[in-house]
Amino acid sequence: MKIKEGFVLRQVASRWVVLPVGAASVNFNGMVTLNDAGVLLWRTLEKGAEREALADALLAEYDVTREQALSDVDEFIKSLDKVNCIEE
């Protein structure tokens, strides 16, 4: 899966946000705020990654269990899917 075209990650002051650009802004009014773990997962998804690779990225950066990493990935994917930011 990967990030759909038309969504960009930007740092605004001290916050990281995802904003729609171009045609994506017609269907999505607003922004998504990400924490550091979310930024890591977003950047991994920009390159294209599956669930396990996303969990591996979290495990490499944070002191969490694989079970927690997978749970966090599932929650992150669900939130991005809800706003239609990702594609298979």
Salt bridges, closest charged atoms under 4 A:
GLU52 OE2 - ARG51 NH1 3.95
GLU52 OE1 - ARG66 NH2 3.69
ASP56 OD1 - ARG66 NH2 2.48
ASP74 OD1 - ARG51 NE 2.62
GLU87 OE2 - LYS2 NZ 3.82
